[in-house]
Amino acid sequence: MQLRMGGLGDGWNVAVVGCEAVVLVAVAAGAAVVWVLHVMHASVGVDKPTAAQLQEENHENHALFRHFPALKHRLAWYIDARE
């Protein structure tokens, strides 16, 4: 007499392990993306604009500031005058 555990066969165990592997890879990839973004942000940094930048720059030239006007007081940006 042979007892079978679960009654679903070996294929079920392989499917569960495969799903766990897919979830693990997805979580690891997400963590890697977050880490890369954090490292990039830390290396570049974000600074507030100076008073001169707020007066001199035309914020309508920047699409992000056109759509989110509140950001113009929180993010500094620069456009090369030669362009």
ZIDA-V618800 format. One record per pair of residues at least 24 apart in sequence whose C-alpha atoms are under 7 Angstrom apart, sorted by the first residue. I is the first residue (numbers start at 1). GAP is how many residues later the second one is. D is the distance in Angstrom with one decimal. If there is no record, write none. Layout:
i: {I;I}
gap: {GAP;GAP}
d: {D;D}
This chain:
i: {46;47;47;48;48;48;48;49;49;49;49}
gap: {29;28;29;25;26;27;28;24;25;26;27}
d: {6.7;5.9;5.8;6.7;5.0;4.9;5.2;6.5;6.8;5.9;4.2}
